[in-house]
Amino acid sequence: MASPARIDVDKLSVEQLKALKEQTDLEVNLLQDSLSKIRTAATRLENATAALHELSLRPQGKKLLVPLTASLYVPGTLDDAEKVLVDVGTGYYIEKTMTQGKEYCERKVNLLKSNFDELLEMATKKKSIADEMGMFLQAKLRQASPSSSS
């Protein structure tokens, strides 16, 4: 993949610098939004792993509450704690053993954490670039200000 072209910011007009700063700020915001979504997904998978662990400790025939929604539960009885349904996305579920379910969640958490680290590095670089653009823009505006009032 080719590296992005370097831009000589000294040769850019104030309007061009403003547009470049706005674009960079937008990219930073999108990256931060993605980081937030990854963090949320990783937390949900970690919660699922903990729930699988709790479920594996319960004996067969144990009465429990089954969540239908975030705030609606129905009574149920644990029939087989060794088989679980794993949501693999877009409405598809796969039956797995308890161990396979835990491994699936752990793999997904590790993948998300890896993606999070990469995005965090990218967001940090973009934020630094946006801050530099802001400083260049302020310097250009200060240069233009004294010359226009003379």
C-alpha positions, 0 to 999 in steps of 0.5 A: 500500500502506498504511503499518503502524500505529504502536504506542505502546510506552509503553502496552503491558504487559510481556507485550505487549512481550515478544510484540512483541519475539519477533515482531520477532526472528522476522522478523529471523531469517527475513529473515537466512535469506532473505539467506543463501539469496539469497547462495548462489543468487547465488554458484551463478549466478556459478560457472555464468557462470565455467563457461560462460566456461571452456567457451567457451574449450575447442576442439571435441573436447576431452576433459573430466570431466562432473559427474553429482553434486557428487562423481561425474564421468564422462569426456566429449568436448566436441561443441558449446560453442556450445549449452548447457542452462540450468536454469530451475527445477523440472526445466526446461531450455532450450537456449540459445547460449553468449552467451544462457546467459551473459546469462541468468546475469548477469540472474539475478545482477543480480536477486538482488543487487537483491533482496538489497539490498532485503532487507538494508535491511528486515532492518536496519530490523527489527533496529533495531526489535527492539533498541528493543523490547528496550530498552523491555522492559528499561526496563519491567522496571526500572520494575516491579521497584522498585515491586514490592519496596517 
